[in-house]
Amino acid sequence: MRLLKGILLTVGGLTLAAALLAAAVFPFLGRLMESGDAPKAADAIVLLGGNPVRALYGAELYKRGLAPVIYVSRVEFPHHPDLTALGLRFTREEDSVQQALALKGVPREAVRLYGEGVVSTVEEAETLRRTLPTMPRSLLLVTGPFHCRRAKLVFSRVFPETDVLACPDPREALAERWWKDRRSALAVLLETAKTAHYLLGGAFRSSDPPGRPGR
Protein backbone atom coordinates (compact mmCIF):
# COMPACT_ATOMS: atom_id res chain seq x y z
CA MET A 1 0.00 0.00 0.00
CA ARG A 2 2.84 2.36 0.88
CA LEU A 3 4.54 1.55 -2.41
CA LEU A 4 1.39 2.34 -4.35
CA LYS A 5 0.95 5.58 -2.44
CA GLY A 6 4.55 6.53 -3.17
CA ILE A 7 4.12 5.84 -6.86
CA LEU A 8 0.94 7.91 -7.00
CA LEU A 9 2.63 10.81 -5.20
CA THR A 10 5.59 10.64 -7.59
CA VAL A 11 3.36 10.56 -10.65
CA GLY A 12 1.27 13.39 -9.27
CA GLY A 13 4.37 15.46 -8.56
CA LEU A 14 5.78 14.90 -12.03
CA THR A 15 2.42 15.76 -13.60
CA LEU A 16 2.21 18.99 -11.59
CA ALA A 17 5.79 19.90 -12.47
CA ALA A 18 5.11 19.27 -16.17
CA ALA A 19 1.95 21.39 -16.01
CA LEU A 20 3.81 24.26 -14.32
CA LEU A 21 6.63 24.06 -16.85
CA ALA A 22 4.17 24.07 -19.74
CA ALA A 23 2.36 27.08 -18.27
CA ALA A 24 5.67 28.94 -17.89
CA VAL A 25 6.84 28.16 -21.43
CA PHE A 26 3.47 28.67 -23.15
CA PRO A 27 3.67 32.47 -23.60
CA PHE A 28 7.16 32.15 -25.09
CA LEU A 29 6.41 29.18 -27.36
CA GLY A 30 5.99 31.39 -30.40
CA ARG A 31 9.36 33.06 -29.90
CA LEU A 32 11.06 29.74 -29.16
CA MET A 33 9.66 28.37 -32.40
CA GLU A 34 10.73 31.27 -34.59
CA SER A 35 14.25 31.04 -35.93
CA GLY A 36 16.19 31.79 -39.07
CA ASP A 37 19.51 32.57 -40.70
CA ALA A 38 20.82 35.77 -42.17
CA PRO A 39 20.83 35.44 -45.97
CA LYS A 40 24.10 35.32 -47.87
CA ALA A 41 25.27 34.38 -51.35
CA ALA A 42 24.19 30.87 -52.39
CA ASP A 43 23.77 28.64 -55.42
CA ALA A 44 19.98 28.94 -55.40
CA ILE A 45 16.94 30.31 -53.61
CA VAL A 46 14.18 27.81 -52.77
CA LEU A 47 10.70 29.17 -52.15
CA LEU A 48 8.96 26.64 -49.91
CA GLY A 49 5.28 26.10 -50.59
CA GLY A 50 2.42 27.03 -48.34
CA ASN A 51 2.20 30.79 -48.82
CA PRO A 52 2.62 32.60 -52.18
CA VAL A 53 3.60 35.83 -50.39
CA ARG A 54 7.05 34.30 -49.91
CA ALA A 55 7.69 35.19 -53.53
CA LEU A 56 8.13 38.82 -52.49
CA TYR A 57 10.99 38.09 -50.12
CA GLY A 58 12.47 35.62 -52.59
CA ALA A 59 12.45 38.33 -55.26
CA GLU A 60 14.16 40.72 -52.84
CA LEU A 61 16.96 38.23 -52.17
CA TYR A 62 17.35 37.57 -55.90
CA LYS A 63 17.57 41.27 -56.74
CA ARG A 64 20.23 41.66 -54.05
CA GLY A 65 22.31 39.27 -56.13
CA LEU A 66 22.41 36.49 -53.55
CA ALA A 67 21.57 33.68 -56.02
CA PRO A 68 21.17 33.34 -59.79
CA VAL A 69 18.09 31.13 -59.74
CA ILE A 70 14.86 30.60 -57.78
CA TYR A 71 13.30 27.14 -57.39
CA VAL A 72 9.54 26.92 -56.92
CA SER A 73 7.81 23.62 -56.18
CA ARG A 74 4.54 22.61 -57.76
CA VAL A 75 2.54 21.96 -54.61
CA GLU A 76 -0.60 19.90 -54.27
CA PHE A 77 -3.53 21.55 -56.04
CA PRO A 78 -6.86 20.96 -54.29
CA HIS A 79 -9.51 19.76 -56.68
CA HIS A 80 -13.10 20.96 -56.38
CA PRO A 81 -14.86 18.98 -59.14
CA ASP A 82 -18.34 20.15 -58.13
CA LEU A 83 -17.23 23.78 -58.38
CA THR A 84 -15.12 23.43 -61.51
CA ALA A 85 -18.14 21.79 -63.13
CA LEU A 86 -19.87 25.15 -62.69
CA GLY A 87 -17.10 26.87 -64.61
CA LEU A 88 -15.20 28.26 -61.61
CA ARG A 89 -11.44 28.53 -62.05
CA PHE A 90 -8.83 28.17 -59.31
CA THR A 91 -5.25 29.45 -59.38
CA ARG A 92 -2.40 27.09 -58.64
CA GLU A 93 0.03 28.35 -56.01
CA GLU A 94 3.04 28.21 -58.33
CA ASP A 95 1.16 30.36 -60.87
CA SER A 96 0.63 33.07 -58.26
CA VAL A 97 4.28 32.80 -57.23
CA GLN A 98 5.51 33.17 -60.81
CA GLN A 99 3.28 36.19 -61.40
CA ALA A 100 4.49 37.85 -58.19
CA LEU A 101 8.14 37.19 -59.07
CA ALA A 102 7.63 38.67 -62.55
CA LEU A 103 5.93 41.77 -61.16
CA LYS A 104 8.86 42.23 -58.77
CA GLY A 105 11.30 42.16 -61.66
CA VAL A 106 12.61 38.58 -61.57
CA PRO A 107 13.17 37.35 -65.17
CA ARG A 108 11.29 34.22 -66.18
CA GLU A 109 14.50 32.40 -67.11
CA ALA A 110 15.69 32.71 -63.49
CA VAL A 111 12.69 30.73 -62.17
CA ARG A 112 12.70 26.93 -62.10
CA LEU A 113 9.60 24.88 -61.36
CA TYR A 114 10.04 21.39 -59.96
CA GLY A 115 7.96 18.51 -58.64
CA GLU A 116 4.29 17.81 -59.16
CA GLY A 117 1.73 17.94 -56.37
CA VAL A 118 4.22 17.86 -53.50
CA VAL A 119 2.51 17.80 -50.11
CA SER A 120 5.22 18.36 -47.51
CA THR A 121 8.58 19.93 -46.74
CA VAL A 122 10.14 16.47 -46.82
CA GLU A 123 8.82 15.83 -50.32
CA GLU A 124 9.97 19.27 -51.47
CA ALA A 125 13.51 18.49 -50.32
CA GLU A 126 13.55 14.98 -51.78
CA THR A 127 12.09 16.14 -55.11
CA LEU A 128 14.56 19.01 -55.39
CA ARG A 129 17.44 16.63 -54.68
CA ARG A 130 16.32 14.43 -57.58
CA THR A 131 15.90 17.50 -59.80
CA LEU A 132 19.34 19.03 -59.28
CA PRO A 133 22.14 17.39 -61.29
CA THR A 134 24.71 17.83 -58.52
CA MET A 135 24.79 18.53 -54.81
CA PRO A 136 24.68 22.33 -54.39
CA ARG A 137 27.23 24.03 -52.16
CA SER A 138 24.56 26.23 -50.57
CA LEU A 139 20.82 26.89 -50.60
CA LEU A 140 18.66 29.74 -49.30
CA LEU A 141 15.28 28.48 -48.12
CA VAL A 142 12.54 31.10 -47.94
CA THR A 143 9.73 30.24 -45.55
CA GLY A 144 7.86 31.46 -42.47
CA PRO A 145 9.91 32.16 -39.30
CA PHE A 146 8.00 29.44 -37.42
CA HIS A 147 8.85 26.89 -40.14
CA CYS A 148 12.57 27.67 -40.47
CA ARG A 149 13.83 25.27 -37.81
CA ARG A 150 12.06 22.20 -39.24
CA ALA A 151 12.75 23.21 -42.85
CA LYS A 152 16.48 23.51 -42.18
CA LEU A 153 16.51 20.15 -40.38
CA VAL A 154 14.72 18.43 -43.27
CA PHE A 155 16.84 19.94 -46.05
CA SER A 156 20.09 19.40 -44.15
CA ARG A 157 19.32 15.70 -43.94
CA VAL A 158 18.47 15.45 -47.64
CA PHE A 159 21.43 17.70 -48.65
CA PRO A 160 24.12 16.61 -46.13
CA GLU A 161 26.98 18.30 -48.00
CA THR A 162 25.14 21.58 -48.54
CA ASP A 163 25.20 24.74 -46.45
CA VAL A 164 21.45 25.20 -45.87
CA LEU A 165 20.22 28.59 -44.69
CA ALA A 166 16.58 29.03 -43.71
CA CYS A 167 15.68 32.68 -44.28
CA PRO A 168 12.46 33.82 -42.57
CA ASP A 169 9.98 35.91 -44.51
CA PRO A 170 9.27 38.89 -42.19
CA ARG A 171 5.70 39.09 -43.51
CA GLU A 172 4.90 35.82 -41.73
CA ALA A 173 6.17 36.80 -38.28
CA LEU A 174 4.01 35.62 -35.39
CA ALA A 175 2.05 38.07 -33.28
CA GLU A 176 3.69 38.85 -29.91
CA ARG A 177 0.71 37.35 -28.09
CA TRP A 178 0.42 34.52 -30.56
CA TRP A 179 -2.33 32.71 -28.65
CA LYS A 180 -4.65 35.67 -29.15
CA ASP A 181 -4.09 35.90 -32.89
CA ARG A 182 -5.90 33.27 -34.97
CA ARG A 183 -3.27 33.03 -37.72
CA SER A 184 -0.35 32.88 -35.29
CA ALA A 185 -2.04 30.38 -32.98
CA LEU A 186 -2.85 28.08 -35.87
CA ALA A 187 0.74 28.30 -37.16
CA VAL A 188 2.24 27.49 -33.74
CA LEU A 189 -0.05 24.56 -33.05
CA LEU A 190 0.32 23.03 -36.52
CA GLU A 191 4.09 23.49 -36.63
CA THR A 192 4.48 21.95 -33.17
CA ALA A 193 2.52 18.89 -34.29
CA LYS A 194 4.38 18.64 -37.61
CA THR A 195 7.78 18.91 -35.93
CA ALA A 196 6.89 16.19 -33.45
CA HIS A 197 5.58 14.03 -36.30
CA TYR A 198 8.81 14.45 -38.26
CA LEU A 199 11.09 13.81 -35.29
CA LEU A 200 9.19 10.60 -34.62
CA GLY A 201 9.94 9.45 -38.16
CA GLY A 202 6.81 10.63 -39.95
CA ALA A 203 6.72 12.25 -43.38
CA PHE A 204 3.88 12.95 -45.80
CA ARG A 205 4.30 12.27 -49.50
CA SER A 206 1.98 12.60 -52.49
CA SER A 207 2.13 8.82 -52.92
CA ASP A 208 0.34 8.36 -49.57
CA PRO A 209 -3.31 7.23 -49.54
CA PRO A 210 -5.82 10.07 -50.13
CA GLY A 211 -7.09 12.03 -47.18
CA ARG A 212 -3.81 12.55 -45.34
CA PRO A 213 -2.79 16.18 -44.62
CA GLY A 214 0.66 17.44 -45.47
CA ARG A 215 3.02 20.43 -45.52
Legacy VTK file of the C-alpha trace (Angstrom):
# vtk DataFile Version 3.0
C-alpha trace
ASCII
DATASET POLYDATA
POINTS 215 float
0.000 0.000 0.000
2.842 2.361 0.885
4.542 1.547 -2.407
1.388 2.341 -4.354
0.946 5.585 -2.441
4.547 6.527 -3.166
4.118 5.836 -6.864
0.942 7.911 -6.998
2.630 10.812 -5.205
5.593 10.640 -7.586
3.362 10.556 -10.655
1.269 13.390 -9.271
4.368 15.463 -8.558
5.784 14.900 -12.034
2.425 15.764 -13.605
2.212 18.988 -11.591
5.792 19.903 -12.474
5.110 19.269 -16.173
1.949 21.393 -16.006
3.805 24.265 -14.315
6.634 24.061 -16.851
4.166 24.074 -19.740
2.364 27.081 -18.270
5.666 28.937 -17.891
6.841 28.160 -21.431
3.471 28.668 -23.152
3.668 32.473 -23.604
7.160 32.146 -25.091
6.413 29.180 -27.357
5.991 31.387 -30.402
9.358 33.064 -29.896
11.057 29.743 -29.162
9.657 28.373 -32.398
10.726 31.272 -34.589
14.254 31.035 -35.928
16.193 31.786 -39.070
19.513 32.572 -40.701
20.825 35.774 -42.172
20.830 35.440 -45.972
24.102 35.320 -47.874
25.274 34.378 -51.354
24.188 30.871 -52.386
23.771 28.637 -55.419
19.980 28.937 -55.404
16.941 30.307 -53.611
14.185 27.810 -52.773
10.696 29.174 -52.146
8.964 26.640 -49.907
5.283 26.098 -50.587
2.423 27.031 -48.337
2.196 30.790 -48.824
2.615 32.599 -52.183
3.598 35.833 -50.394
7.047 34.299 -49.910
7.692 35.193 -53.528
8.126 38.823 -52.495
10.993 38.086 -50.118
12.468 35.619 -52.594
12.450 38.332 -55.260
14.155 40.716 -52.843
16.956 38.225 -52.173
17.350 37.568 -55.905
17.571 41.272 -56.742
20.227 41.655 -54.047
22.308 39.265 -56.132
22.406 36.488 -53.552
21.572 33.684 -56.015
21.169 33.339 -59.792
18.086 31.135 -59.744
14.864 30.598 -57.775
13.305 27.135 -57.393
9.541 26.918 -56.923
7.806 23.619 -56.179
4.536 22.613 -57.763
2.544 21.963 -54.606
-0.599 19.905 -54.273
-3.527 21.546 -56.045
-6.864 20.959 -54.289
-9.514 19.755 -56.681
-13.099 20.961 -56.383
-14.862 18.979 -59.135
-18.342 20.150 -58.131
-17.230 23.785 -58.381
-15.121 23.434 -61.515
-18.144 21.787 -63.131
-19.870 25.147 -62.686
-17.098 26.866 -64.611
-15.196 28.260 -61.614
-11.443 28.526 -62.049
-8.826 28.170 -59.311
-5.249 29.450 -59.383
-2.401 27.093 -58.635
0.031 28.348 -56.010
3.045 28.215 -58.327
1.165 30.359 -60.868
0.626 33.070 -58.262
4.275 32.803 -57.226
5.512 33.173 -60.808
3.277 36.190 -61.396
4.485 37.847 -58.189
8.137 37.195 -59.071
7.626 38.666 -62.547
5.927 41.767 -61.157
8.857 42.230 -58.767
11.301 42.165 -61.657
12.605 38.583 -61.575
13.169 37.354 -65.168
11.290 34.222 -66.180
14.501 32.395 -67.111
15.690 32.709 -63.493
12.691 30.734 -62.167
12.697 26.929 -62.096
9.598 24.881 -61.361
10.045 21.386 -59.964
7.963 18.512 -58.636
4.286 17.806 -59.160
1.727 17.938 -56.374
4.219 17.860 -53.497
2.506 17.799 -50.111
5.215 18.361 -47.505
8.583 19.928 -46.738
10.144 16.467 -46.821
8.820 15.832 -50.317
9.967 19.271 -51.473
13.509 18.491 -50.316
13.547 14.983 -51.782
12.092 16.136 -55.105
14.556 19.010 -55.388
17.442 16.627 -54.683
16.317 14.433 -57.584
15.896 17.502 -59.804
19.336 19.027 -59.284
22.138 17.392 -61.291
24.711 17.834 -58.515
24.789 18.528 -54.809
24.676 22.331 -54.386
27.229 24.027 -52.159
24.563 26.232 -50.573
20.818 26.892 -50.595
18.662 29.738 -49.304
15.275 28.483 -48.119
12.537 31.101 -47.936
9.725 30.237 -45.546
7.863 31.465 -42.468
9.907 32.156 -39.301
7.999 29.439 -37.417
8.849 26.892 -40.141
12.567 27.671 -40.467
13.826 25.272 -37.814
12.062 22.203 -39.241
12.748 23.207 -42.851
16.479 23.508 -42.179
16.515 20.152 -40.382
14.722 18.435 -43.273
16.836 19.938 -46.047
20.094 19.403 -44.153
19.319 15.696 -43.941
18.469 15.454 -47.641
21.430 17.697 -48.647
24.118 16.610 -46.131
26.978 18.301 -48.001
25.135 21.583 -48.542
25.196 24.737 -46.446
21.453 25.199 -45.869
20.224 28.594 -44.695
16.580 29.032 -43.711
15.676 32.678 -44.275
12.456 33.822 -42.569
9.981 35.913 -44.507
9.272 38.891 -42.193
5.698 39.093 -43.514
4.903 35.818 -41.728
6.172 36.803 -38.282
4.007 35.620 -35.392
2.048 38.070 -33.276
3.694 38.854 -29.910
0.712 37.355 -28.086
0.423 34.519 -30.563
-2.327 32.709 -28.646
-4.653 35.673 -29.147
-4.091 35.899 -32.892
-5.895 33.274 -34.970
-3.273 33.034 -37.721
-0.354 32.879 -35.293
-2.044 30.378 -32.978
-2.851 28.075 -35.872
0.738 28.304 -37.159
2.243 27.486 -33.739
-0.055 24.560 -33.054
0.324 23.034 -36.516
4.086 23.491 -36.629
4.476 21.948 -33.169
2.517 18.888 -34.291
4.377 18.638 -37.614
7.775 18.913 -35.927
6.892 16.188 -33.448
5.579 14.025 -36.301
8.806 14.448 -38.264
11.093 13.813 -35.289
9.189 10.595 -34.625
9.945 9.451 -38.160
6.812 10.628 -39.949
6.724 12.245 -43.384
3.876 12.952 -45.803
4.297 12.271 -49.505
1.983 12.598 -52.487
2.130 8.822 -52.923
0.345 8.364 -49.566
-3.308 7.227 -49.536
-5.824 10.066 -50.129
-7.088 12.034 -47.176
-3.807 12.552 -45.341
-2.786 16.177 -44.619
0.661 17.441 -45.466
3.017 20.428 -45.519
LINES 1 216
215 0 1 2 3 4 5 6 7 8 9 10 11 12 13 14 15 16 17 18 19 20 21 22 23 24 25 26 27 28 29 30 31 32 33 34 35 36 37 38 39 40 41 42 43 44 45 46 47 48 49 50 51 52 53 54 55 56 57 58 59 60 61 62 63 64 65 66 67 68 69 70 71 72 73 74 75 76 77 78 79 80 81 82 83 84 85 86 87 88 89 90 91 92 93 94 95 96 97 98 99 100 101 102 103 104 105 106 107 108 109 110 111 112 113 114 115 116 117 118 119 120 121 122 123 124 125 126 127 128 129 130 131 132 133 134 135 136 137 138 139 140 141 142 143 144 145 146 147 148 149 150 151 152 153 154 155 156 157 158 159 160 161 162 163 164 165 166 167 168 169 170 171 172 173 174 175 176 177 178 179 180 181 182 183 184 185 186 187 188 189 190 191 192 193 194 195 196 197 198 199 200 201 202 203 204 205 206 207 208 209 210 211 212 213 214
